[in-house]
Every structure is written in structure tokens, then in C-alpha cells.
């Protein structure tokens, strides 16, 4: 199926469902004119701030900022990707996707095939666990205090101590061996043939957010040096982007507004067994950006609960950089007495475990203590100074890489100011100094009333004037696309620095060139990632509130052109300075006037930042 045919099918699905009906399955909505209001399903609130437009077929929460079309709503609420949300809505609308699937070229088993063979394997492992061969596995489970109810709820099983048990049963069931290989259930021998991946292991099925088995984790029941073994990377399974127990924890995460992240499968199961159903576990890896993105779909508050040994503390420290950069609200805690969470729950009970969670330290404070301990525990003098430098260096690295935006940086600096007992202004200057080499600098903003660029007070970080102008053009076009011919010459997507905004402007330019009419929900639907729903609805809302489109467009165009002229003027200043230096090098009898180099450098910087208009800059150069 061609991309155009796929777009037509997507449009059919969108037109066949009504966003108000879909949202109404989750939220009690009340009519307010052409719109509907209700309590936001994505964050806790008492006063309704969640709005659904029946005309535009978009939703927007004025509390948490979530927004988008019907596909984005399903993605956010169900924790699925765009394709899965599209399938779910197609099923609801009674639209078949079989034609699309049959038109796709395949070089091997698809995702649905892998899910089916994984679920078949799980049934085999569960049967093994209940049979006589499962005595050792049952004894281990009982020894860890895991109840029979938990065994059934999490689908625990057994891979028997055999190189070809699963392989033989697959052959008897006439399952294609290539399918087993693609699912990571068997491996190829170097001299030909195959053997089972998992042998003599207690098996933990790993499911996606919808409860479909995508892989396995196996805990050895013998003396295998590899204590835990996961399914290798497959079309379905990536241990850096999946979390054990998330499918079972989703409801509790939504209800409690928090997620507890532990290291082990048994830690997660025991937490659920004691009523902490908002618990998930990493899959034998450190916390990754993929894990953070996955959790952001459901919650912002994260409690990292790792073992109190050195390995657990290293895992916690590694997780901090990932979770902080993702904007999650993270605290860190650990169980006392060198136990793991599973053993601690069994020995101390539910109330003590809740106390451990409540004693969590904010991530920034935990990071500071870790660094301070790394400098021999000094709270004053050289050790403290070194820890501060290391701390701010890590922060500047996040800023430079774009992992932290200016708002996040401001919030973090405010927290650091309290932790380090240092003025926020001093911290700000140090971080600026550390990031300056990477090109971070203070830049001007664009006038909201139009009319071009304006200067910004020193010490205040703003969005670059030219970039803000591009953003304002997008804000207007999302509300009134008829302004595209006016901005066509200056609307250059390649010049937009923010990748997400660049993608939106690229799409707006493409639609403008085509001349076709389009709806806001259709534009949002062109982007599969959830964050585009929030971005586009934010831009559209800001433009709508600002109004006065003609003046905004005129000012934005003027600012883009002025910025280009300012760069040319700054380049001229650099050329003048270089030329005078060359004259000085060749004829020492013609000294450069005192302070001239400094004056040109200052003028160059002023021209780049927009503090001087091009005309005024030229006059300065001629003086």
C-alpha cells in the first residue's frame, strides 16, 4: 500500500470516530458551547481544565498542557504508539486494515506472529512449572515468599533443564523454527541445528503495556554464572525500552500519581503482593532514556528504589542523569540493612516499606551527596569546591546537549541554590561560563507587538529573536493558513533550530505550497509522536490568544530579515578587524588606534545579538 493510500485510510478512520465520544469513554464531559469540559484524565485536578473541541476535533488541557487529536488521545491514555492507536480506532470504527497489512512487504515474521509464538511458549513454560519437573522452581518461588496468586498473576513458568525441550514441542505443534528464532526462543548452533535459549530457569514473561507477551526473563535454578538471562533483541523486544510489570501497574500508577522503579523481577512481584501495585522493574539494565520516555506517558513522579549495596547505588546514580534530563520528578531511596526490596518487605512489612518510600531524597540532593562523598566527604574547602564544579559541569552538559530546556534549568538552579547554599545568580554565571564554549549565550527576544527585534536585559536568557519569529509565524499559520504567501520567502524550515518546531514548519510549508485546505486535527495526525499533539495545540492556542495576525506576521518577517542583515553586518565587522590586523602585521609603523580591536569586537557581538540595528551598527563602524 502506498503512502497516499495509507493517508487516505488514516483519514477514513479519523472521520469515522468522534473525539467527543472517544474521550467520553474515559471522562465525564459537560457541554460548554461548541466545546466540552471535564476533569483531565492525565493529571489530578479538582477544577475541570480539560477541553474538547467538537468542531476542531482536538483536545487541550490547560492544566498539564496535554493536547492533540483523537489518535494522540488514545496514545496517551492507553500508553501505545501511533500505529497501535490507529488499529484500536480502526477496530472501533469497523474499518479493516487487512488490505494495508497484505500490501506490506515482509522479509520475516511480523510483530503479531512473534506475540503469538511468545504466548505459546509461555503456555509451555507454565505447564512445565505445574508438572513434576517444576518441583525445584516451585521450591525456589516458595522460598522467596511469592504466593500462588502472584505466580498466576504474573504468569511465572519453567524452562526445563534440556537443550531441545521447547524445540521438540514446537516441531510437534508444527511451528516454523524461523519464527522461534526470530522471537529469540531458540538459537542456531555453529555446526548446524538449533537449541533452546532458556534452560533450567524460572521464567518471567515480559509484556508490553497492553499485556501482550513480548519476551522473557529467566532466573537460573542451577549454577549458571549468568544469574539472569533476557530474550535477545527482537522486532518486539528491547530491554532498554520496556519495563517489567508495567502492564499490571498502569491502573495503580494513574490512581497514585507515582511509579516505584526497582531492579529485580521478584522485587516487583513482592511489591505488588504487598499492595504497591504501582511498581515496575528494569530488565537487568541501568535506567535508560527509553525507560524515561515510557514512564512519561503515564506519570511524572518517580521513586527509584534500588538495593543498598554498591551496585544498587551505582544503578541509582546512573538513573538520575536520565530521569532528570527527561523532566521527571525523581526521588531516590533505598532499603536499609543491606537487603533487597523483596526481602525487606517480607521481614519488615508494608508500613515499614511505605516509610522507606516516604524517606526518599530528591534526585538533585542525592546527586549532590554522591558527589560530595566522592570528594572524600568534605563539606568545606577543596572537596566541596570540587563537588560543586563537578555538579555544575554535569548540569551544563545537559543544557548543551539540549536535554534540559531553559525552564527546567531555572527550576534546577533554584533547587541547587538551596542545596548548595549559594546565590542563584552565582550558579547561573558559573553554568553560563561552562556552556559558553559550546555556543550557549544570551540572546534577544522578539517583540510580541510586532515591529522587529528588541533587546533583552543582561542576565535574562530568552529564545533567539529569529527563532521566536519563526515560532510566531507557525502560531499564525495554524490559525489562518491564508498568511502563507506573505511569509513564503522568509519561512525557511532549515533555519529553525528546534527539531520539533522545524518538523511542524516543514509540514506547514508543504501544505502552503500545495494550496490544499486542511484541518488542525489532520495536521496533528501527520505526526506519530505524542509530543507533537502538545506542541501544535500550544502553538495554535498562543496564536489564537495573541490575535492581530497581520501585525504579528509583519513583525516576524521584519525580525527574520533584520537578523539576516545583522549577521551580514557582524561579518563585515570581523572582516574590518582582520584587515586592520593584517595592515598592522605588514607595517608596524601604522599602529591600530588604542582600543580599536575591543570596539570592533563589541560592535560585532552587539550586531549578532540584535542590540544594534544594522544601520546604527554601520554608523558606529564609520566613526
C-alpha positions in Angstrom: 0.0 0.0 0.0 1.4 3.4 -1.0 1.8 6.2 1.5 -1.0 8.2 -0.1 -3.3 5.2 0.3 -2.3 4.9 3.9 -3.0 8.5 4.5 -6.5 8.1 2.9 -7.1 5.1 5.2 -6.0 7.1 8.2 -8.4 9.9 7.2 -11.2 7.4 6.9 -10.5 6.2 10.5 -10.4 9.7 11.8 -13.6 10.7 10.1 -15.4 7.6 11.3 -14.8 8.3 15.0 -15.8 11.3 17.1 -13.3 12.6 19.6 -16.0 13.6 22.0 -17.3 10.0 22.0 -13.9 8.6 22.5 -13.0 10.9 25.3 -16.4 10.4 26.9 -15.5 6.7 27.5 -12.9 7.9 30.0 -14.0 11.4 31.2 -17.4 12.8 32.2 -17.8 15.7 29.8 -20.2 18.7 30.1 -21.1 20.8 27.1 -19.9 24.4 27.0 -21.0 25.9 23.7 -19.2 24.1 20.9 -16.8 22.6 23.4 -16.9 20.1 26.2 -15.2 20.3 29.6 -14.2 17.7 32.1 -11.5 16.6 34.6 -8.2 15.9 32.9 -7.5 12.1 32.6 -3.8 12.8 32.6 -3.3 14.5 35.9 -5.0 15.0 39.2 -7.3 18.1 39.4 -10.4 19.2 41.2 -11.5 22.0 38.8 -12.0 21.0 35.2 -9.4 22.3 32.8 -9.7 19.6 30.1 -11.4 20.9 26.9 -12.6 19.0 23.8 -13.5 20.9 20.7 -16.2 19.1 18.7 -15.6 21.4 15.8 -11.8 21.2 15.6 -11.8 17.6 16.9 -8.8 18.3 19.2 -8.4 18.3 23.0 -6.4 20.5 25.2 -5.7 20.5 29.0 -5.0 24.0 30.3 -3.5 22.4 33.5 -0.9 19.9 32.3 -0.7 21.0 28.7 -1.6 17.7 27.1 -3.2 18.1 23.7 -3.8 16.6 20.2 -6.2 14.8 18.0 -8.1 11.5 18.6 -5.0 9.4 17.8 -2.9 11.3 20.3 -5.6 10.9 23.0 -5.6 7.1 22.6 -1.8 7.1 22.5 -1.6 9.0 25.8 -4.5 7.3 27.6 -3.6 3.7 26.5 0.2 4.1 26.5 0.5 2.9 22.9 2.3 4.1 19.8 0.6 5.7 16.9 0.1 2.5 14.9 -1.5 0.7 17.8 -3.8 3.7 18.5 -4.7 3.7 14.8 -5.5 -0.1 14.9 -7.6 0.3 18.0 -9.7 3.2 16.4 -10.0 1.2 13.2 -11.4 -1.7 15.1 -13.9 0.6 16.9 -14.9 2.1 13.5 -15.3 -1.3 11.9 -12.6 -0.5 9.3 -10.4 -3.4 8.2 -6.6 -2.9 8.0 -6.2 -6.3 6.2 -5.6 -4.6 2.8 -2.8 -2.5 4.3 -1.2 -5.5 6.0 -1.3 -7.6 2.9 0.3 -4.8 0.9 3.3 -4.6 3.2 6.5 -6.3 2.1 7.7 -8.7 4.7 11.1 -10.4 5.0 10.2 -12.4 8.0 7.6 -12.9 10.8 5.7 -9.8 11.8 5.0 -8.5 15.3 1.7 -10.3 15.7 3.4 -13.6 14.7 6.0 -13.1 17.4 3.4 -12.2 20.0 1.6 -15.5 19.2 4.7 -17.7 19.5 5.7 -16.0 22.7 2.3 -16.7 24.2 2.5 -20.3 23.0 6.0 -20.5 24.7 4.5 -19.0 27.9 1.9 -21.7 28.0 4.6 -24.4 27.7 6.6 -22.8 30.5 3.6 -22.6 32.8 2.7 -26.3 32.1 6.3 -27.2 33.0 6.1 -25.3 36.2 3.0 -27.3 37.3 4.4 -30.7 36.3 6.7 -32.8 38.3 9.8 -31.2 36.6 8.7 -27.9 38.2 9.4 -29.0 41.8 12.7 -27.1 42.1 11.2 -24.0 40.6 8.2 -24.1 43.0 10.6 -24.6 45.9 12.6 -21.5 44.9 9.4 -19.4 44.5 8.1 -20.5 47.9 11.5 -19.8 49.4 11.3 -16.2 48.1 7.8 -15.8 49.7 6.0 -15.4 46.4 2.4 -16.5 46.7 0.5 -18.8 44.3 -1.8 -15.9 43.5 1.3 -13.9 42.3 2.6 -16.8 40.4 -0.6 -17.0 38.4 -1.0 -13.2 38.1 2.5 -12.7 36.6 2.4 -16.0 34.6 5.6 -17.5 36.0 6.8 -20.7 34.4 9.8 -23.0 33.9 12.2 -23.7 31.1 13.3 -27.3 31.9 16.9 -28.5 32.0 17.1 -29.6 28.4 18.7 -28.3 25.2 15.7 -29.1 23.0 12.6 -29.4 25.0 10.9 -26.3 23.6 12.3 -27.1 20.2 10.7 -30.6 20.1 7.4 -29.3 21.3 7.4 -26.6 18.6 8.1 -29.2 16.0 5.2 -31.4 17.2 3.0 -28.3 17.1 4.3 -27.6 13.5 5.6 -24.1 14.5 8.1 -22.7 12.0 11.6 -22.8 13.5 12.3 -19.4 11.8 9.6 -17.9 14.0 11.1 -19.3 17.2 14.5 -18.0 16.1 13.0 -14.5 15.3 11.4 -14.5 18.8 14.7 -15.3 20.5 13.3 -18.6 21.9 16.0 -20.7 20.2 19.5 -20.2 18.9 21.4 -21.6 16.0 24.3 -23.9 16.6 27.6 -23.1 14.8 27.7 -26.6 13.3 24.0 -26.6 12.2 20.8 -27.2 14.1 19.2 -25.2 17.0 18.9 -25.3 20.8 16.7 -23.7 23.4 17.7 -20.2 24.6 16.3 -20.8 28.1 17.2 -23.9 30.1 16.7 -24.7 33.8 15.4 -21.3 34.5 12.4 -19.8 36.3 10.7 -17.8 33.6 9.2 -14.3 34.0 7.1 -13.3 31.0 7.7 -9.7 29.9 4.6 -7.9 28.5 4.1 -4.6 26.7 1.7 -2.0 28.2 -1.3 -3.9 26.7 -0.4 -7.2 28.3 0.9 -8.9 25.2 4.0 -11.1 25.8 7.0 -9.7 24.0 9.9 -11.5 25.7 11.1 -13.4 28.8 13.5 -13.1 31.7 14.9 -16.3 33.1 16.5 -16.8 36.6 18.8 -19.8 36.7 17.9 -22.6 39.0 21.3 -24.2 38.8 24.9 -22.9 38.9 24.9 -21.0 35.6 27.2 -17.9 36.1 24.6 -15.9 34.1 22.1 -15.5 37.0 19.5 -13.7 34.8 19.0 -14.0 31.1 16.7 -12.0 28.9 15.3 -12.5 25.5 17.8 -11.1 22.9 16.7 -8.0 21.0 13.9 -8.8 18.6 11.4 -6.9 16.4 9.3 -6.8 19.6 11.7 -6.8 22.5 14.2 -4.1 23.6 15.2 -4.3 27.2 16.2 -0.6 27.2 12.7 0.4 26.2 10.5 -1.9 28.3 9.7 -2.4 32.0 8.6 -5.5 33.8 5.2 -5.2 35.3 4.1 -2.0 33.6 1.0 -3.6 32.1 -0.2 -4.6 35.6 0.9 -1.3 37.2 -0.8 1.1 34.8 -4.0 1.5 36.7 -2.3 1.9 40.1 0.2 4.4 38.6 -2.7 6.5 37.4 -4.5 6.3 40.8 -1.5 7.0 43.0 0.2 9.5 40.7 3.6 7.8 41.2 5.7 4.9 40.0 8.2 2.9 42.0 11.1 1.6 40.0 13.0 -1.4 41.4 15.8 -3.6 39.9 14.5 -7.2 40.2 11.6 -9.2 39.0 11.0 -10.7 42.4 11.2 -7.2 44.0 8.5 -6.0 41.6 6.3 -9.1 42.2 6.6 -8.8 46.0 5.8 -5.1 45.9 2.6 -5.9 44.1 1.9 -8.7 46.5 2.0 -6.3 49.4 -0.3 -3.8 47.7 2.3 -1.5 46.0 0.9 -2.2 42.6 2.4 0.9 41.1 5.8 -0.8 41.0 7.8 -1.7 37.8 11.3 -3.2 37.3 14.1 -2.5 34.9 15.2 -5.6 32.9 18.8 -6.1 34.1 19.9 -2.7 32.7 20.5 0.7 34.1 17.7 3.2 33.6 17.7 4.4 30.0 16.1 7.3 28.1 13.7 4.8 26.6 12.5 3.9 30.1 12.1 7.5 31.0 10.1 8.2 27.8 7.9 5.2 28.5 7.2 6.4 32.1 6.4 9.9 30.9 3.3 8.5 29.2 1.8 7.7 32.5 3.3 9.7 35.3 5.8 12.4 36.3 6.6 11.4 39.9 9.2 8.6 40.0 10.6 6.8 43.1 13.9 5.0 42.4 14.2 2.2 44.9 17.4 0.3 44.4 19.4 -2.1 46.6 21.6 -0.6 49.3 24.7 -2.3 48.1 27.3 -0.5 45.9 25.9 -1.9 42.7 22.5 -0.6 43.6 23.9 2.9 44.4 25.7 2.9 41.1 22.4 2.0 39.3 20.6 4.8 41.1 23.3 7.3 40.2 23.2 6.3 36.6 19.4 6.6 36.6 19.5 10.1 37.8 21.1 11.7 34.7 18.5 10.0 32.5 15.4 10.8 34.6 16.5 14.4 35.4 17.1 15.2 31.8 13.7 13.8 30.9 11.9 16.3 33.2 10.5 13.6 35.6 10.1 14.4 39.3 12.5 11.9 40.8 13.3 10.9 44.3 15.8 8.2 45.4 15.5 5.9 48.4 17.0 2.5 49.5 16.1 -0.3 51.8 18.2 -0.5 55.0 20.3 -3.3 56.4 21.7 -4.3 53.0 18.5 -6.1 51.9 16.8 -6.0 48.6 13.2 -4.8 48.4 11.7 -8.3 48.3 13.4 -9.5 51.5 12.7 -6.2 53.2 9.0 -6.4 52.6 8.9 -10.0 53.9 10.9 -9.1 57.1 9.6 -5.6 57.9 6.2 -5.4 56.3 4.1 -2.9 54.4 4.1 0.0 56.8 8.0 0.0 57.1 8.2 -0.2 53.3 5.9 2.8 52.9 8.1 4.6 55.4 11.2 3.9 53.2 9.4 5.3 50.2 8.4 8.5 52.1 12.1 9.0 53.2 13.2 9.3 49.6 15.6 12.1 48.8 15.1 14.5 45.9 17.2 13.5 43.0 19.3 16.7 43.0 20.1 16.3 46.7 21.0 12.7 46.2 23.3 13.6 43.3 25.0 16.2 45.5 25.6 13.8 48.3 27.1 11.3 45.9 29.5 13.8 44.5 30.4 15.1 47.9 31.2 11.6 49.1 33.3 11.1 46.0 35.5 14.0 47.2 36.3 12.3 50.5 33.1 13.6 52.2 34.5 17.1 52.6 31.7 19.6 53.3 34.1 22.6 53.1 37.2 23.7 51.3 38.7 22.0 48.3 36.4 18.9 48.4 33.2 21.0 48.4 34.5 23.2 45.7 35.4 20.2 43.5 32.0 18.7 44.1 30.3 21.9 43.1 32.3 22.1 39.9 31.5 18.5 39.0 27.8 19.1 39.8 27.6 22.2 37.6 29.6 20.6 34.9 27.0 17.8 34.7 24.2 20.4 34.5 26.0 22.4 31.8 26.4 19.1 29.8 22.6 18.5 29.9 22.0 22.1 28.9 24.4 22.0 26.0 23.0 18.7 24.7 19.5 20.1 24.8 18.3 17.6 27.3 17.2 20.4 29.6 15.3 23.4 28.4 15.7 26.9 29.9 12.6 26.5 32.2 14.0 23.2 33.6 17.4 24.8 34.0 15.9 27.6 36.0 14.0 25.2 38.2 17.1 23.1 38.8 19.2 26.1 39.6 16.6 27.3 42.1 16.8 23.9 43.9 20.6 23.8 43.7 20.7 27.3 45.3 19.0 25.8 48.4 21.0 22.6 48.4 24.4 24.3 48.0 23.6 27.5 50.0 24.8 29.6 47.1 23.0 32.6 45.4 21.2 31.5 42.3 22.9 34.3 40.3 26.3 32.9 41.1 25.2 29.4 40.0 23.7 30.9 36.8 27.0 32.7 35.9 29.1 29.5 36.5 26.8 27.4 34.3 26.9 30.1 31.6 30.7 30.1 31.8 30.8 26.3 31.4 28.4 26.2 28.5 29.8 29.3 26.6 32.4 27.3 24.7 29.5 25.1 23.3 27.8 28.2 21.9 25.3 28.9 24.7 24.8 32.7 25.1 22.2 35.3 26.0 20.2 36.3 23.0 17.3 38.8 22.3 13.6 38.2 22.1 11.1 39.3 19.5 8.5 41.9 20.3 5.1 40.4 20.8 3.6 43.5 19.3 5.5 43.1 16.0 7.9 45.6 14.6 11.1 43.5 14.7 13.7 42.6 17.4 14.1 44.2 20.8 17.0 44.0 23.2 16.7 41.9 26.4 18.1 42.9 29.8 21.5 41.4 30.6 21.4 38.2 32.6 18.0 37.0 31.3 18.0 34.0 29.0 15.5 34.2 26.1 14.6 32.4 22.9 16.6 33.7 20.0 14.8 36.6 18.2 14.9 34.9 14.8 13.7 31.6 16.2 10.9 33.3 18.1 9.9 34.9 14.8 9.6 31.5 13.1 7.6 30.3 16.0 5.2 33.2 15.7 4.7 32.5 12.0 3.7 29.0 12.9 1.3 30.3 15.5 -0.4 32.4 12.9 -0.5 29.8 10.1 -2.0 27.2 12.4 -4.9 29.6 12.9 -5.0 31.2 9.5 -3.1 29.4 6.7 -4.0 32.2 4.2 -1.0 34.2 5.5 1.4 31.6 3.9 2.0 33.6 0.7 3.2 36.6 2.8 5.8 34.5 4.7 6.8 32.2 1.9 10.1 34.0 1.1 11.4 34.1 4.7 9.9 30.9 6.1 13.0 28.7 5.9 12.5 25.4 7.8 16.2 24.6 7.6 16.9 27.7 9.7 14.7 26.6 12.6 16.9 25.1 15.4 14.3 23.2 17.4 13.7 19.8 15.7 10.1 19.5 16.6 9.2 23.1 15.5 11.2 22.6 12.4 9.1 19.5 11.5 5.9 21.4 12.1 7.0 24.3 10.0 8.2 22.0 7.2 4.7 20.4 7.1 3.1 23.9 7.1 5.3 25.0 4.2 4.5 21.8 2.3 0.7 22.3 2.8 1.1 26.0 1.9 2.9 25.1 -1.4 0.2 22.5 -2.2 -2.6 25.0 -1.8 -4.8 22.3 -0.3 -7.2 23.1 2.6 -6.5 21.2 5.8 -7.8 20.8 9.3 -5.9 21.1 12.5 -6.6 17.5 13.6 -5.4 16.3 10.2 -2.1 18.2 10.6 -1.6 16.7 14.1 -2.3 13.2 12.7 0.6 13.6 10.3 3.0 13.2 13.3 3.1 9.9 15.1 5.0 11.0 18.2 2.7 12.1 21.1 4.6 15.3 21.9 3.6 16.9 18.6 0.0 17.0 19.8 1.0 19.2 22.8 3.3 21.3 20.7 0.8 22.0 17.9 -2.1 22.8 20.2 0.2 25.1 22.3 1.3 27.0 19.2 -2.3 27.2 17.9 -3.6 28.4 21.3 -0.9 31.1 21.7 -1.6 32.4 18.2 -5.3 32.5 18.9 -4.9 34.4 22.1 -2.3 36.8 20.6 -4.5 37.6 17.6 -3.7 40.7 15.4 -2.2 38.3 12.8 -1.3 40.9 10.3 0.9 42.8 12.8 2.5 39.6 14.1 3.3 38.4 10.6 4.7 41.8 9.6 6.9 42.0 12.8 8.1 38.4 12.4 9.1 38.9 8.7 10.9 42.1 9.7 12.8 40.3 12.5 13.9 37.5 10.3 15.2 39.9 7.7 16.9 42.1 10.3 18.6 39.1 11.9 20.0 38.1 8.5 21.2 41.7 8.0 22.7 41.8 11.4 24.7 38.6 10.7 26.0 40.2 7.5 26.9 43.4 9.4 28.7 41.3 12.1 30.6 39.5 9.4 31.7 42.9 8.0 32.9 44.0 11.4 35.0 40.8 11.6 36.5 41.5 8.1 37.4 45.1 9.1 39.2 43.9 12.2 41.0 41.2 10.3 42.1 43.7 7.6 43.4 46.1 10.1 45.4 43.4 11.8 46.9 42.4 8.5 47.9 46.0 7.9 49.5 46.1 11.4 51.4 42.9 10.7 52.9 44.2 7.4 53.5 47.8 8.5 54.4 48.2 12.2 54.6 52.0 11.6 50.8 52.1 11.3 49.6 51.2 14.8 46.0 50.3 15.3 44.3 53.0 17.3 44.1 52.2 21.0 41.0 50.2 21.9 40.0 49.7 18.3 40.1 45.9 18.4 37.9 45.9 21.5 35.5 48.3 20.0 35.1 46.2 16.8 34.6 43.0 18.9 32.0 44.7 21.0 30.2 46.0 17.9 30.3 42.5 16.3 28.8 41.0 19.4 26.1 43.7 19.6 25.2 43.2 15.9 24.9 39.4 16.4 22.7 39.8 19.4 20.5 42.5 17.9 21.4 45.2 20.4 22.2 47.5 17.4 20.2 47.8 14.3 22.2 47.3 11.1 22.0 51.0 10.3 23.2 52.0 13.7 26.0 49.4 13.6 27.3 50.8 10.3 27.4 54.3 11.7 29.4 53.0 14.6 31.9 51.3 12.3 32.4 54.5 10.3 33.1 56.7 13.4 
